[in-house]
Amino acid sequence: MAQDTCPCGTGERYAACCGPFHKGTAEPPTAERLMRSRFSAFARREVAYLWRTLDADHPDRQRPEEEVRRELLAACNRYRYVRLHLLAATERPPGEQAEVTFRAEVFESGKDRSFTERSQFRHDGAGWRYLSGEPRS
């Protein structure tokens, strides 16, 4: 993968793909694009974006922002986010929850820590936000 290719798996250049979302100049138009942009944010250590795109009802939003951002940065530094595979997406209009199931290839010190998750997203009027996720086998 070329260095300027977006980590989210679309094959597009980062500057035209998730870059505008991370910079705050655009919002992902769908829950799938938000999920992809969050994977890319982990890969690129964009912790401010990860915090901003948490739903207001996500448990981490009830904790101090600095503490959560430190933990997110530690996860970004601890793991190598290699590849994202979209398995299923159920898009819904704003006001309803959308679901995205994906497999993330993640490594820690050469050890495979990959996982599959079904995530829930909700639109807050400004954009899609990550509400929750549950591991899948």
C-alpha positions as CSV (number, residue, x, y, z in Angstrom):
1,M,0.0,0.0,0.0
2,A,1.3,3.4,-1.0
3,Q,2.1,5.7,1.9
4,D,-0.5,8.2,0.9
5,T,-3.2,5.6,0.5
6,C,-5.9,5.8,3.1
7,P,-5.7,3.1,5.8
8,C,-9.5,2.7,5.7
9,G,-9.4,0.3,2.8
10,T,-11.1,2.2,0.0
11,G,-7.9,2.4,-2.0
12,E,-8.2,6.2,-2.3
13,R,-5.6,8.8,-1.3
14,Y,-5.8,9.8,2.3
15,A,-6.2,13.5,1.4
16,A,-9.3,12.8,-0.6
17,C,-10.7,10.1,1.6
18,C,-10.6,10.3,5.4
19,G,-8.3,13.3,5.6
20,P,-11.1,15.9,5.4
21,F,-13.1,14.1,8.1
22,H,-10.0,14.1,10.4
23,K,-9.4,17.8,9.8
24,G,-13.1,18.6,10.5
25,T,-13.7,20.1,7.1
26,A,-16.3,17.4,6.2
27,E,-18.5,14.8,8.0
28,P,-18.7,11.2,6.9
29,P,-22.0,10.9,4.9
30,T,-22.8,7.4,6.2
31,A,-22.2,5.2,9.2
32,E,-19.9,3.0,7.0
33,R,-17.7,6.0,6.1
34,L,-17.6,7.0,9.8
35,M,-16.5,3.5,10.8
36,R,-13.8,3.5,8.0
37,S,-12.6,7.0,9.1
38,R,-12.4,5.8,12.7
39,F,-10.2,2.9,11.7
40,S,-8.0,5.3,9.7
41,A,-7.9,7.6,12.7
42,F,-6.6,4.8,14.9
43,A,-3.9,4.0,12.2
44,R,-2.9,7.7,12.0
45,R,-3.2,8.5,15.7
46,E,-6.0,11.1,15.2
47,V,-7.2,10.9,18.8
48,A,-9.1,14.2,18.7
49,Y,-11.2,12.8,15.9
50,L,-11.8,9.6,17.7
51,W,-13.1,11.6,20.7
52,R,-15.2,13.9,18.6
53,T,-16.9,11.0,16.8
54,L,-18.0,9.2,20.0
55,D,-21.8,9.4,20.5
56,A,-22.9,11.5,23.5
57,D,-24.3,8.2,25.1
58,H,-21.1,6.3,24.6
59,P,-19.7,5.3,28.1
60,D,-16.3,7.0,27.4
61,R,-18.2,10.4,27.0
62,Q,-19.0,10.2,30.7
63,R,-15.3,10.2,31.6
64,P,-12.8,13.1,31.5
65,E,-11.8,13.8,27.9
66,E,-8.1,14.0,28.6
67,E,-8.2,10.6,30.2
68,V,-10.0,9.0,27.3
69,R,-7.7,10.7,24.8
70,R,-4.6,9.4,26.6
71,E,-6.0,5.9,26.5
72,L,-6.9,6.2,22.8
73,L,-3.3,7.5,22.0
74,A,-1.9,4.5,24.0
75,A,-4.0,2.1,21.8
76,C,-2.9,3.9,18.7
77,N,0.8,3.5,19.7
78,R,0.5,0.0,21.0
79,Y,-1.2,-1.6,18.0
80,R,-0.5,-1.5,14.3
81,Y,-3.8,-1.1,12.3
82,V,-3.1,-2.9,9.1
83,R,-6.3,-3.6,7.1
84,L,-10.0,-3.2,7.4
85,H,-12.6,-5.5,5.9
86,L,-16.2,-4.4,5.6
87,L,-18.5,-7.4,6.2
88,A,-21.9,-5.9,6.3
89,A,-23.6,-2.4,6.6
90,T,-27.1,-1.5,7.4
91,E,-27.5,2.2,6.6
92,R,-30.4,4.1,8.2
93,P,-31.6,7.7,7.8
94,P,-30.6,10.2,10.5
95,G,-32.7,9.5,13.6
96,E,-32.3,5.8,13.4
97,Q,-29.3,3.6,14.4
98,A,-27.2,2.1,11.6
99,E,-25.0,-1.0,11.9
100,V,-21.6,-1.9,10.4
101,T,-19.9,-5.2,10.8
102,F,-16.2,-5.3,10.1
103,R,-13.0,-7.2,10.6
104,A,-9.9,-5.2,11.6
105,E,-6.5,-6.6,11.1
106,V,-4.5,-5.4,14.1
107,F,-1.1,-6.4,15.4
108,E,0.8,-5.9,18.7
109,S,4.5,-6.5,18.6
110,G,4.0,-8.9,15.7
111,K,1.2,-10.8,17.3
112,D,-2.2,-11.0,15.6
113,R,-4.8,-9.1,17.6
114,S,-7.4,-8.9,14.8
115,F,-11.0,-8.8,15.7
116,T,-14.5,-8.7,14.2
117,E,-17.1,-6.2,15.6
118,R,-20.7,-5.2,14.9
119,S,-20.9,-1.5,15.6
120,Q,-23.9,0.8,16.2
121,F,-23.9,4.3,15.0
122,R,-26.3,7.2,15.5
123,H,-26.6,10.6,13.7
124,D,-26.6,13.5,16.2
125,G,-27.8,16.2,13.8
126,A,-24.2,17.2,12.8
127,G,-22.9,13.8,11.8
128,W,-22.7,10.0,12.4
129,R,-21.2,9.0,15.8
130,Y,-20.0,5.7,17.2
131,L,-22.5,4.5,19.8
132,S,-21.3,1.0,20.7
133,G,-19.7,-2.2,19.4
134,E,-19.9,-5.9,20.2
135,P,-17.3,-8.5,19.4
136,R,-18.4,-11.1,16.8
137,S,-16.9,-14.5,16.3
